[in-house]
């Protein structure tokens, strides 16, 4: 339930641009991660002064910063470059394979491949159908030449970055059961906040132009909502699931992000899923059930 809830909160990010029109995706992401960092710093500080939290060691802080870059700031920066060079459709398809790779690389030692195959095949079918549906509805003009292939490379690096994050984060949490989940989440959040400021300084809109934005209050509310809900709370839930489940099963749970994103798109835009998307969603659910049964 925690893993599915994390996917539900991450799915909100897909409709955030529609809720804050006119704001660059980089500004939205930087705002989201900056709020993530501020909330994390506040939680760590209050917990420390009340004796409920402790400061991380240098090694723990370094690990949190590395995983934060892999799963948040670095991943998003690579994705931005991928979309810039290769359009939206191709990077989206590449990122859509993340659940499959996490399932394959995060398989528990005691689970036979025979038990994993039904859920894996169903997930592959769902990913393929969703890709076909996205391609059919996409109006993206695909770039040509080496710029396009550079974008594909960025997309592959972004996919690999998140896969490595999911596996390493799960392994770290299982090895360090004495570290409270709230502390670990907040340590990563502080690192994300620092990276967000750097990201905004590198690629974001100048401050005077941001403040002159007609819907700056609404945009700030979207950043706060996604920074608290789709960042801190979602990461806390994901860490909860990652400590108790195998990385492979958590990989299967990532498909909930896609399903909830479709649901939110219907609520915000009134876009009813296409027939292929309905089929893909149903197959995703069957794959999820099959994978949970196999891991039990």
NUKOLDO-512823 format. One record per residue: residue number from 1; residue in one letter; x, y, z of N, C-alpha, C, CB in turn. Coordinates in pm, whole numbers, plus 50000, padded with zeros to 5 digits. Glycine has a CB too. Example, Ala and Ser with C-alpha at 12.3 -4.5 7.8 and 13.67 -1.06 7.14 Angstrom:
residues 2
REC     i   aa     n_x     n_y     n_z    ca_x    ca_y    ca_z     c_x     c_y     c_z    cb_x    cb_y    cb_z
REC     1    A   51319   49431   50780   51230   49550   50780   51320   49670   50780   51131   49553   50905
REC     2    S   51285   49775   50708   51367   49894   50714   51290   50003   50787   51408   49940   50572
end
This chain:
residues 296
REC     i   aa     n_x     n_y     n_z    ca_x    ca_y    ca_z     c_x     c_y     c_z    cb_x    cb_y    cb_z
REC     1    X   50083   49879   50000   50000   50000   50000   50087   50126   50000   49906   50000   50122
REC     2    X   50198   50123   50073   50287   50239   50075   50347   50265   49937   50399   50220   50178
REC     3    X   50389   50157   49869   50446   50173   49735   50345   50226   49635   50500   50041   49686
REC     4    X   50222   50178   49643   50116   50226   49555   50083   50372   49584   49991   50140   49568
REC     5    X   50081   50408   49713   50052   50546   49752   50162   50640   49702   50038   50558   49906
REC     6    X   50288   50594   49706   50398   50674   49652   50377   50699   49503   50533   50605   49676
REC     7    X   50336   50595   49430   50307   50611   49288   50194   50709   49263   50274   50477   49226
REC     8    X   50091   50705   49349   49979   50797   49335   50024   50942   49352   49870   50764   49437
REC     9    X   50115   50966   49446   50165   51102   49468   50260   51145   49357   50235   51111   49603
REC    10    X   50344   51053   49308   50433   51086   49196   50353   51116   49070   50531   50971   49170
REC    11    X   50239   51052   49053   50157   51076   48935   50108   51219   48925   50040   50983   48935
REC    12    X   50099   51289   49039   50054   51428   49038   50149   51519   48959   50040   51480   49180
REC    13    X   50276   51479   48953   50375   51562   48884   50341   51577   48736   50516   51502   48900
REC    14    X   50273   51477   48678   50243   51481   48535   50139   51588   48501   50194   51346   48490
REC    15    X   50055   51626   48597   49954   51728   48570   49993   51862   48630   49819   51685   48623
REC    16    X   50106   51868   48701   50151   51994   48762   50170   52105   48659   50280   51972   48837
REC    17    X   50231   52077   48540   50245   52186   48442   50113   52247   48399   50317   52135   48320
REC    18    X   50007   52167   48393   49877   52220   48355   49817   52308   48465   49781   52106   48322
REC    19    X   49855   52281   48590   49804   52359   48702   49881   52489   48720   49811   52278   48829
REC    20    X   50000   52498   48658   50081   52621   48664   50124   52657   48523   50205   52603   48758
REC    21    X   50029   52697   48437   50064   52725   48297   50159   52843   48285   49937   52752   48215
REC    22    X   50244   52835   48183   50337   52944   48159   50468   52932   48233   50274   53070   48193
REC    23    X   50478   52835   48323   50601   52816   48399   50684   52705   48335   50570   52782   48549
REC    24    X   50812   52727   48319   50897   52627   48257   50905   52501   48343   51038   52684   48233
REC    25    X   50916   52382   48281   50930   52259   48358   51048   52263   48455   50945   52141   48265
REC    26    X   51157   52328   48413   51274   52337   48501   51241   52418   48626   51393   52401   48426
REC    27    X   51165   52526   48608   51126   52609   48724   51036   52530   48819   51055   52738   48677
REC    28    X   50943   52453   48761   50854   52372   48844   50933   52266   48921   50747   52304   48757
REC    29    X   51025   52200   48852   51104   52097   48918   51193   52156   49026   51189   52021   48816
REC    30    X   51258   52269   48995   51343   52334   49093   51262   52379   49214   51416   52454   49031
REC    31    X   51143   52433   49190   51057   52474   49300   51013   52356   49386   50936   52546   49248
REC    32    X   50979   52247   49319   50937   52127   49392   51050   52074   49480   50892   52018   49293
REC    33    X   51169   52060   49424   51281   52005   49502   51331   52104   49607   51395   51966   49409
REC    34    X   51319   52235   49579   51356   52333   49680   51264   52323   49802   51352   52476   49621
REC    35    X   51134   52307   49778   51039   52287   49889   51071   52157   49961   50893   52286   49837
REC    36    X   51101   52053   49885   51143   51925   49943   51259   51947   50039   51182   51824   49832
REC    37    X   51358   52025   49995   51474   52051   50079   51442   52132   50203   51579   52122   50000
REC    38    X   51357   52235   50189   51320   52318   50304   51242   52239   50408   51239   52438   50258
REC    39    X   51146   52159   50360   51067   52076   50451   51157   51976   50523   50953   52003   50375
REC    40    X   51247   51916   50448   51340   51819   50506   51429   51883   50612   51426   51755   50397
REC    41    X   51481   52002   50581   51567   52074   50676   51490   52108   50803   51623   52202   50612
REC    42    X   51365   52148   50787   51282   52180   50904   51258   52056   50990   51147   52239   50859
REC    43    X   51226   51944   50926   51199   51820   51000   51323   51773   51073   51148   51710   50906
REC    44    X   51438   51776   51005   51563   51734   51067   51597   51825   51185   51677   51734   50964
REC    45    X   51582   51955   51167   51618   52050   51272   51530   52034   51395   51608   52193   51221
REC    46    X   51399   52024   51374   51306   52007   51487   51333   51875   51558   51159   52012   51439
REC    47    X   51353   51769   51481   51382   51639   51541   51512   51638   51618   51385   51533   51435
REC    48    X   51613   51709   51566   51743   51715   51634   51733   51787   51768   51847   51784   51545
REC    49    X   51667   51902   51769   51657   51980   51893   51566   51913   51996   51606   52120   51863
REC    50    X   51478   51825   51950   51392   51751   52042   51451   51617   52081   51254   51731   51981
REC    51    X   51569   51586   52027   51636   51461   52060   51582   51340   51988   51628   51438   52204
REC    52    X   51500   51358   51884   51441   51247   51811   51520   51212   51685   51298   51279   51775
REC    53    X   51603   51303   51640   51683   51281   51519   51829   51309   51551   51633   51370   51401
REC    54    X   51913   51265   51461   52056   51293   51475   52110   51335   51340   52133   51170   51529
REC    55    X   52222   51404   51344   52286   51445   51220   52353   51324   51155   52388   51558   51246
REC    56    X   52354   51318   51023   52418   51203   50956   52570   51209   50967   52378   51199   50808
REC    57    X   52633   51094   50961   52779   51091   50950   52816   51140   50810   52836   50947   50977
REC    58    X   52945   51169   50790   52989   51214   50658   52960   51109   50551   53138   51246   50660
REC    59    X   52975   50982   50588   52950   50875   50491   52800   50867   50459   53000   50740   50546
REC    60    X   52716   50880   50562   52572   50875   50538   52526   50995   50455   52496   50872   50671
REC    61    X   52582   51112   50486   52547   51232   50410   52589   51218   50264   52612   51357   50472
REC    62    X   52708   51161   50241   52755   51140   50104   52668   51042   50028   52897   51092   50105
REC    63    X   52626   50934   50097   52539   50836   50032   52404   50896   50000   52521   50713   50122
REC    64    X   52349   50975   50094   52221   51041   50071   52230   51136   49952   52175   51118   50196
REC    65    X   52341   51210   49942   52359   51304   49831   52369   51230   49698   52484   51389   49853
REC    66    X   52442   51118   49698   52457   51039   49575   52323   50982   49530   52559   50925   49597
REC    67    X   52249   50920   49622   52120   50862   49586   52019   50969   49548   52066   50778   49701
REC    68    X   52029   51085   49614   51941   51195   49579   51966   51241   49436   51959   51312   49676
REC    69    X   52094   51246   49397   52126   51286   49260   52077   51181   49160   52276   51307   49244
REC    70    X   52092   51054   49194   52048   50947   49104   51897   50944   49087   52097   50812   49156
REC    71    X   51823   50964   49197   51678   50949   49191   51599   51076   49171   51633   50885   49314
REC    72    X   51663   51192   49193   51587   51317   49185   51652   51417   49089   51574   51379   49325
REC    73    X   51746   51497   49138   51798   51609   49059   51872   51562   48933   51892   51693   49143
REC    74    X   51965   51466   48947   52040   51419   48831   51951   51351   48729   52149   51325   48875
REC    75    X   51859   51268   48780   51764   51199   48692   51682   51300   48612   51672   51107   48773
REC    76    X   51631   51401   48682   51545   51497   48612   51624   51579   48512   51476   51589   48713
REC    77    X   51747   51618   48546   51829   51696   48454   51856   51617   48326   51960   51737   48520
REC    78    X   51888   51489   48340   51910   51404   48223   51782   51392   48139   51958   51265   48265
REC    79    X   51669   51383   48207   51542   51372   48136   51511   51501   48059   51428   51340   48233
REC    80    X   51539   51614   48119   51518   51743   48051   51601   51751   47924   51553   51860   48144
REC    81    X   51728   51712   47933   51814   51713   47815   51766   51613   47710   51959   51682   47854
REC    82    X   51715   51498   47755   51665   51398   47662   51545   51451   47584   51627   51269   47736
REC    83    X   51453   51516   47654   51334   51572   47589   51373   51687   47495   51232   51621   47695
REC    84    X   51472   51765   47537   51518   51876   47453   51573   51826   47320   51625   51958   47526
REC    85    X   51649   51718   47322   51717   51670   47201   51636   51568   47121   51849   51610   47239
REC    86    X   51551   51489   47187   51482   51380   47117   51330   51394   47119   51520   51248   47178
REC    87    X   51277   51505   47172   51132   51519   47182   51078   51448   47304   51065   51466   47057
REC    88    X   50947   51446   47318   50883   51390   47438   50862   51239   47427   50749   51458   47462
REC    89    X   50819   51192   47312   50773   51054   47298   50881   50950   47327   50719   51032   47159
REC    90    X   50998   50965   47263   51102   50862   47276   51156   50853   47419   51217   50892   47180
REC    91    X   51194   50965   47484   51238   50954   47624   51131   50895   47715   51279   51090   47675
REC    92    X   51004   50929   47690   50896   50874   47771   50890   50722   47758   50761   50935   47731
REC    93    X   50910   50673   47636   50910   50528   47614   51028   50463   47687   50917   50497   47464
REC    94    X   51144   50528   47680   51261   50472   47747   51238   50465   47898   51387   50556   47716
REC    95    X   51189   50573   47956   51162   50578   48101   51055   50477   48138   51120   50719   48144
REC    96    X   50964   50448   48045   50857   50353   48073   50905   50212   48100   50762   50350   47960
REC    97    X   51031   50182   48064   51085   50048   48088   51147   50034   48227   51188   50013   47983
REC    98    X   51148   50141   48306   51209   50136   48440   51153   50022   48525   51186   50269   48512
REC    99    X   51020   50002   48533   50970   49891   48616   51027   49755   48576   50820   49885   48609
REC   100    X   51044   49734   48447   51095   49605   48399   51239   49584   48445   51087   49597   48246
REC   101    X   51323   49686   48429   51463   49673   48468   51479   49655   48618   51541   49794   48422
REC   102    X   51400   49728   48696   51408   49713   48841   51363   49574   48883   51323   49821   48912
REC   103    X   51258   49523   48817   51212   49387   48847   51320   49284   48818   51086   49355   48766
REC   104    X   51388   49300   48703   51490   49203   48663   51613   49209   48754   51532   49227   48518
REC   105    X   51662   49330   48781   51786   49346   48856   51764   49336   49007   51850   49479   48822
REC   106    X   51640   49355   49052   51613   49352   49195   51544   49226   49241   51531   49468   49232
REC   107    X   51549   49120   49161   51482   48995   49196   51542   48936   49324   51493   48894   49081
REC   108    X   51458   48897   49420   51510   48833   49542   51581   48701   49509   51397   48807   49642
REC   109    X   51681   48669   49588   51760   48548   49563   51674   48423   49569   51874   48538   49665
REC   110    X   51578   48419   49660   51498   48298   49678   51383   48282   49581   51445   48296   49814
REC   111    X   51359   48382   49498   51247   48375   49404   51293   48316   49272   51185   48515   49382
REC   112    X   51228   48209   49229   51264   48146   49102   51214   48230   48986   51207   48002   49094
REC   113    X   51287   48223   48876   51246   48297   48758   51108   48254   48711   51347   48277   48646
REC   114    X   51076   48128   48733   50945   48077   48692   50832   48154   48759   50934   47928   48725
REC   115    X   50854   48193   48885   50752   48268   48956   50745   48412   48911   50777   48262   49103
REC   116    X   50856   48468   48860   50860   48607   48820   50808   48630   48680   51001   48659   48831
REC   117    X   50817   48526   48595   50786   48542   48453   50645   48595   48425   50804   48411   48384
REC   118    X   50537   48543   48489   50403   48595   48456   50390   48746   48478   50297   48524   48540
REC   119    X   50432   48795   48595   50424   48938   48621   50512   49018   48527   50461   48967   48764
REC   120    X   50630   48965   48496   50723   49034   48408   50667   49045   48266   50858   48963   48406
REC   121    X   50612   48936   48215   50557   48938   48080   50437   49032   48069   50516   48798   48038
REC   122    X   50351   49029   48172   50236   49119   48171   50279   49265   48177   50144   49087   48288
REC   123    X   50381   49294   48256   50431   49431   48263   50491   49475   48130   50536   49444   48374
REC   124    X   50567   49385   48065   50623   49416   47933   50512   49444   47831   50712   49300   47884
REC   125    X   50407   49363   47835   50294   49386   47745   50229   49520   47773   50191   49273   47759
REC   126    X   50211   49553   47900   50151   49681   47935   50236   49798   47890   50129   49689   48085
REC   127    X   50368   49788   47910   50460   49894   47866   50453   49911   47715   50605   49863   47910
REC   128    X   50452   49797   47641   50447   49803   47495   50319   49870   47447   50459   49662   47436
REC   129    X   50206   49832   47506   50078   49892   47466   50075   50042   47498   49961   49821   47535
REC   130    X   50128   50080   47614   50129   50220   47651   50217   50300   47557   50176   50237   47796
REC   131    X   50330   50241   47515   50418   50308   47419   50348   50328   47285   50547   50226   47400
REC   132    X   50277   50225   47240   50205   50235   47112   50099   50344   47122   50141   50100   47073
REC   133    X   50027   50348   47235   49924   50449   47254   49983   50588   47256   49847   50422   47382
REC   134    X   50096   50605   47325   50161   50736   47332   50211   50780   47195   50277   50733   47431
REC   135    X   50265   50685   47118   50315   50718   46985   50201   50760   46893   50390   50598   46924
REC   136    X   50089   50692   46905   49975   50722   46818   49917   50860   46847   49868   50616   46834
REC   137    X   49922   50903   46975   49862   51031   47013   49962   51145   47014   49798   51019   47149
REC   138    X   50091   51115   46996   50193   51218   47004   50200   51298   46875   50330   51156   47034
REC   139    X   50213   51429   46890   50229   51518   46775   50371   51573   46770   50127   51632   46780
REC   140    X   50462   51512   46844   50600   51557   46851   50668   51551   46715   50678   51474   46952
REC   141    X   50738   51654   46682   50824   51651   46564   50959   51595   46608   50839   51794   46500
REC   142    X   50994   51479   46556   51115   51413   46601   51238   51477   46538   51110   51263   46567
REC   143    X   51335   51519   46618   51459   51574   46563   51535   51466   46486   51547   51634   46675
REC   144    X   51627   51510   46403   51704   51416   46323   51853   51431   46353   51676   51438   46172
REC   145    X   51929   51332   46306   52073   51340   46315   52127   51308   46453   52118   51475   46274
REC   146    X   52249   51355   46476   52319   51319   46598   52255   51380   46722   52463   51362   46590
REC   147    X   52183   51491   46705   52116   51553   46819   52010   51459   46876   52052   51689   46779
REC   148    X   51937   51393   46785   51835   51297   46830   51899   51182   46908   51757   51242   46709
REC   149    X   52008   51128   46854   52071   51015   46921   52136   51057   47053   52176   50951   46830
REC   150    X   52180   51182   47059   52229   51234   47187   52115   51237   47289   52289   51374   47170
REC   151    X   51996   51274   47244   51879   51273   47331   51844   51133   47377   51761   51336   47262
REC   152    X   51856   51036   47285   51832   50897   47323   51930   50853   47431   51843   50804   47199
REC   153    X   52056   50894   47415   52158   50860   47515   52123   50921   47650   52296   50908   47470
REC   154    X   52080   51047   47650   52039   51111   47775   51922   51035   47838   52000   51258   47751
REC   155    X   51828   50990   47754   51713   50914   47805   51757   50783   47868   51614   50887   47693
REC   156    X   51850   50714   47804   51901   50588   47858   51974   50612   47991   51996   50520   47757
REC   157    X   52050   50720   47998   52120   50753   48122   52022   50787   48233   52217   50869   48100
REC   158    X   51914   50858   48199   51812   50892   48298   51745   50764   48350   51706   50987   48238
REC   159    X   51712   50674   48258   51652   50546   48297   51745   50468   48388   51616   50463   48173
REC   160    X   51872   50459   48349   51970   50386   48430   51988   50451   48566   52104   50378   48356
REC   161    X   51985   50583   48570   52002   50655   48695   51893   50617   48795   51999   50807   48670
REC   162    X   51768   50612   48750   51660   50582   48845   51660   50434   48883   51525   50620   48784
REC   163    X   51696   50348   48790   51703   50205   48821   51809   50180   48928   51735   50122   48695
REC   164    X   51926   50241   48912   52033   50226   49011   51990   50284   49145   52162   50295   48963
REC   165    X   51921   50398   49142   51870   50456   49266   51778   50360   49340   51796   50587   49237
REC   166    X   51682   50303   49268   51584   50214   49331   51651   50094   49396   51482   50167   49228
REC   167    X   51749   50036   49329   51814   49916   49380   51907   49949   49497   51893   49847   49268
REC   168    X   51990   50053   49481   52084   50089   49587   52011   50142   49711   52183   50192   49537
REC   169    X   51907   50220   49689   51832   50275   49802   51767   50163   49884   51725   50374   49753
REC   170    X   51709   50066   49814   51648   49952   49883   51751   49873   49962   51577   49860   49782
REC   171    X   51867   49850   49900   51973   49774   49968   52024   49850   50090   52089   49745   49872
REC   172    X   52042   49981   50079   52092   50061   50192   51994   50059   50308   52117   50207   50147
REC   173    X   51867   50073   50278   51766   50075   50384   51759   49942   50458   51628   50109   50326
REC   174    X   51778   49833   50384   51774   49701   50448   51898   49676   50535   51762   49591   50341
REC   175    X   52012   49736   50496   52134   49719   50574   52139   49810   50697   52256   49745   50486
REC   176    X   52070   49922   50693   52077   50020   50801   51938   50040   50863   52134   50156   50748
REC   177    X   51890   49933   50923   51756   49937   50981   51747   50029   51103   51712   49797   51021
REC   178    X   51862   50066   51160   51860   50155   51275   51838   50301   51241   51987   50142   51350
REC   179    X   51850   50336   51112   51828   50475   51070   51679   50496   51047   51910   50508   50940
REC   180    X   51616   50590   51118   51472   50615   51098   51443   50660   50955   51422   50722   51197
REC   181    X   51331   50616   50903   51295   50649   50765   51279   50799   50746   51166   50578   50726
REC   182    X   51225   50867   50846   51206   51013   50834   51341   51083   50821   51129   51068   50955
REC   183    X   51441   51035   50896   51574   51096   50887   51634   51074   50749   51667   51039   50995
REC   184    X   51628   50949   50701   51687   50917   50570   51618   50996   50459   51676   50766   50542
REC   185    X   51485   51005   50466   51410   51082   50367   51452   51228   50370   51260   51070   50391
REC   186    X   51468   51283   50488   51504   51424   50502   51648   51450   50460   51483   51470   50646
REC   187    X   51738   51356   50487   51877   51375   50441   51881   51383   50289   51968   51260   50492
REC   188    X   51807   51296   50223   51802   51303   50077   51734   51431   50031   51729   51181   50020
REC   189    X   51633   51474   50108   51562   51596   50071   51649   51719   50078   51443   51614   50159
REC   190    X   51732   51729   50181   51823   51843   50192   51918   51847   50073   51904   51836   50325
REC   191    X   51971   51730   50036   52059   51723   49918   51985   51765   49791   52115   51580   49901
REC   192    X   51860   51723   49779   51780   51761   49663   51755   51910   49659   51647   51687   49663
REC   193    X   51735   51971   49777   51712   52115   49782   51833   52193   49735   51677   52156   49923
REC   194    X   51951   52150   49777   52074   52217   49733   52090   52202   49581   52198   52158   49807
REC   195    X   52065   52082   49531   52075   52059   49387   51971   52139   49310   52060   51909   49355
REC   196    X   51853   52160   49370   51747   52235   49304   51788   52380   49281   51619   52230   49386
REC   197    X   51854   52438   49381   51901   52576   49366   52003   52584   49253   51963   52627   49498
REC   198    X   52093   52486   49247   52193   52483   49139   52125   52464   49003   52296   52371   49164
REC   199    X   52024   52376   48998   51951   52350   48874   51882   52477   48825   51849   52238   48893
REC   200    X   51817   52547   48917   51747   52670   48880   51847   52777   48833   51664   52722   48997
REC   201    X   51960   52788   48903   52060   52886   48863   52118   52855   48726   52170   52891   48964
REC   202    X   52124   52727   48690   52183   52685   48563   52085   52697   48447   52233   52544   48573
REC   203    X   51958   52659   48470   51863   52648   48359   51732   52721   48381   51834   52506   48334
REC   204    X   51711   52778   48500   51581   52835   48533   51561   52977   48483   51563   52833   48680
REC   205    X   51438   53025   48500   51401   53162   48463   51457   53260   48565   51247   53176   48453
REC   206    X   51511   53374   48522   51560   53474   48617   51453   53514   48718   51610   53597   48543
REC   207    X   51496   53548   48839   51404   53574   48950   51308   53687   48919   51481   53606   49075
REC   208    X   51355   53794   48857   51266   53907   48829   51153   53870   48734   51345   54024   48772
REC   209    X   51183   53781   48638   51079   53734   48546   50981   53641   48617   51142   53664   48426
REC   210    X   51032   53558   48707   50944   53470   48783   50846   53550   48868   51025   53376   48872
REC   211    X   50897   53651   48937   50811   53731   49025   50708   53811   48946   50895   53825   49109
REC   212    X   50738   53839   48819   50645   53913   48735   50540   53822   48670   50720   53988   48628
REC   213    X   50552   53692   48693   50457   53596   48635   50317   53624   48689   50499   53449   48667
REC   214    X   50219   53623   48599   50083   53660   48640   50023   53562   48740   49993   53667   48518
REC   215    X   50061   53434   48733   50006   53333   48823   50113   53282   48919   49947   53216   48743
REC   216    X   50195   53373   48970   50305   53330   49054   50256   53266   49183   50396   53447   49086
REC   217    X   50145   53316   49238   50092   53257   49362   50045   53114   49337   49976   53343   49418
REC   218    X   49974   53095   49227   49927   52961   49192   50045   52868   49167   49836   52966   49069
REC   219    X   50146   52917   49095   50264   52835   49068   50335   52797   49197   50361   52910   48975
REC   220    X   50343   52893   49291   50407   52865   49420   50328   52758   49496   50418   52994   49505
REC   221    X   50195   52762   49488   50112   52662   49556   50134   52524   49496   49964   52700   49548
REC   222    X   50150   52518   49363   50176   52389   49297   50311   52335   49342   50172   52405   49143
REC   223    X   50412   52422   49351   50546   52379   49395   50541   52330   49539   50647   52494   49381
REC   224    X   50466   52399   49623   50456   52358   49763   50384   52223   49774   50382   52465   49845
REC   225    X   50274   52209   49698   50198   52083   49704   50280   51965   49656   50071   52094   49621
REC   226    X   50350   51983   49544   50431   51873   49492   50558   51852   49575   50468   51899   49345
REC   227    X   50611   51961   49632   50730   51948   49714   50705   51873   49844   50786   52084   49745
REC   228    X   50587   51895   49900   50551   51824   50023   50494   51686   49991   50449   51905   50105
REC   229    X   50393   51682   49904   50325   51556   49876   50400   51464   49782   50192   51583   49820
REC   230    X   50438   51518   49663   50502   51435   49561   50651   51419   49583   50478   51494   49426
REC   231    X   50706   51481   49687   50849   51467   49715   50870   51407   49854   50920   51603   49705
REC   232    X   50846   51484   49961   50878   51432   50093   50789   51313   50131   50864   51542   50198
REC   233    X   50658   51330   50123   50567   51222   50163   50584   51101   50072   50420   51270   50161
REC   234    X   50592   51126   49941   50607   51015   49846   50738   50940   49870   50603   51068   49702
REC   235    X   50847   51013   49894   50976   50948   49920   50973   50870   50050   51089   51052   49923
REC   236    X   50906   50925   50150   50893   50855   50278   50817   50723   50259   50819   50945   50382
REC   237    X   50709   50727   50183   50632   50606   50156   50714   50506   50074   50502   50641   50082
REC   238    X   50790   50559   49976   50872   50471   49893   50981   50404   49977   50936   50549   49777
REC   239    X   51042   50480   50067   51143   50422   50154   51083   50317   50248   51211   50532   50236
REC   240    X   50963   50343   50295   50893   50245   50379   50875   50114   50304   50754   50300   50424
REC   241    X   50829   50124   50177   50810   50003   50096   50944   49938   50062   50734   50037   49966
REC   242    X   51046   50020   50033   51176   49966   49992   51244   49890   50105   51267   50078   49945
REC   243    X   51219   49928   50228   51280   49858   50340   51211   49724   50365   51274   49944   50467
REC   244    X   51084   49712   50331   51007   49592   50365   50987   49497   50247   50874   49632   50418
REC   245    X   51007   49546   50126   50987   49463   50007   51116   49454   49928   50875   49519   49918
REC   246    X   51123   49356   49840   51239   49347   49752   51235   49460   49650   51244   49209   49680
REC   247    X   51354   49494   49597   51359   49598   49494   51278   49556   49372   51505   49628   49455
REC   248    X   51276   49426   49342   51201   49378   49227   51053   49404   49239   51225   49232   49208
REC   249    X   50996   49378   49355   50853   49402   49374   50824   49551   49375   50805   49337   49505
REC   250    X   50914   49630   49434   50896   49775   49430   50896   49825   49286   51006   49846   49510
REC   251    X   50980   49762   49202   50981   49798   49061   50845   49777   48997   51086   49720   48987
REC   252    X   50781   49669   49033   50647   49642   48981   50548   49749   49026   50598   49503   49027
REC   253    X   50565   49797   49149   50472   49896   49203   50482   50032   49133   50496   49914   49351
REC   254    X   50595   50056   49064   50613   50185   48996   50507   50207   48889   50753   50192   48934
REC   255    X   50449   50100   48835   50349   50117   48730   50227   50193   48782   50305   49980   48676
REC   256    X   50208   50197   48914   50095   50273   48968   50108   50421   48936   50086   50252   49119
REC   257    X   50232   50469   48919   50252   50610   48883   50185   50641   48749   50404   50644   48876
REC   258    X   50203   50550   48652   50143   50568   48521   49991   50564   48528   50194   50462   48424
REC   259    X   49938   50469   48605   49793   50455   48615   49730   50577   48680   49757   50330   48695
REC   260    X   49790   50626   48788   49735   50744   48853   49752   50868   48767   49802   50765   48989
REC   261    X   49862   50876   48690   49881   50991   48601   49770   50997   48496   50019   50983   48532
REC   262    X   49728   50881   48444   49616   50877   48350   49487   50925   48416   49597   50736   48296
REC   263    X   49467   50883   48540   49346   50924   48613   49345   51074   48638   49337   50849   48747
REC   264    X   49459   51129   48678   49467   51274   48704   49450   51354   48575   49602   51309   48769
REC   265    X   49503   51301   48464   49488   51369   48335   49340   51379   48298   49566   51295   48224
REC   266    X   49264   51275   48330   49120   51278   48303   49052   51384   48390   49057   51140   48329
REC   267    X   49092   51393   48517   49030   51490   48607   49063   51634   48567   49076   51465   48750
REC   268    X   49189   51657   48525   49234   51794   48497   49198   51836   48354   49385   51805   48518
REC   269    X   49226   51748   48258   49207   51784   48117   49077   51730   48058   49324   51733   48036
REC   270    X   49016   51632   48125   48901   51566   48067   48940   51468   47958   48806   51668   48012
REC   271    X   49069   51430   47954   49117   51335   47853   49089   51193   47896   49268   51355   47826
REC   272    X   48988   51133   47836   48958   50993   47866   49063   50904   47803   48816   50955   47816
REC   273    X   49114   50804   47876   49218   50717   47820   49175   50652   47689   49257   50609   47919
REC   274    X   49270   50635   47598   49242   50566   47473   49222   50417   47500   49357   50588   47370
REC   275    X   49169   50348   47400   49141   50205   47416   49268   50128   47453   49081   50147   47287
REC   276    X   49379   50160   47384   49505   50091   47415   49551   50121   47557   49613   50131   47315
REC   277    X   49527   50243   47604   49566   50278   47740   49482   50202   47842   49553   50428   47762
REC   278    X   49354   50180   47811   49269   50099   47898   49323   49956   47906   49122   50098   47848
REC   279    X   49356   49901   47789   49410   49765   47787   49542   49758   47864   49432   49718   47641
REC   280    X   49629   49857   47841   49757   49859   47911   49737   49868   48062   49843   49977   47863
REC   281    X   49643   49950   48106   49616   49965   48249   49568   49834   48310   49512   50076   48273
REC   282    X   49478   49766   48238   49428   49638   48288   49539   49534   48297   49316   49587   48198
REC   283    X   49626   49532   48196   49738   49436   48196   49837   49471   48308   49810   49435   48059
REC   284    X   49861   49601   48331   49946   49643   48442   49893   49589   48575   49956   49796   48447
REC   285    X   49762   49599   48594   49702   49552   48720   49717   49401   48734   49553   49592   48726
REC   286    X   49696   49329   48625   49714   49183   48630   49860   49148   48661   49672   49119   48496
REC   287    X   49953   49222   48600   50095   49198   48628   50130   49228   48773   50181   49282   48537
REC   288    X   50069   49332   48828   50093   49367   48968   50044   49257   49061   50023   49499   49003
REC   289    X   49924   49206   49034   49870   49098   49116   49958   48974   49107   49725   49065   49074
REC   290    X   49999   48938   48984   50082   48821   48964   50216   48835   49036   50105   48797   48815
REC   291    X   50275   48954   49033   50405   48975   49096   50393   48969   49247   50464   49109   49053
REC   292    X   50288   49028   49302   50268   49023   49448   50250   48880   49495   50146   49108   49489
REC   293    X   50171   48803   49419   50151   48661   49456   50282   48584   49453   50049   48595   49363
REC   294    X   50364   48611   49350   50491   48539   49337   50585   48574   49452   50558   48572   49203
REC   295    X   50591   48701   49490   50682   48744   49597   50632   48696   49734   50697   48897   49597
REC   296    X   50502   48683   49753   50453   48629   49880   50497   48486   49897   50301   48638   49887
end
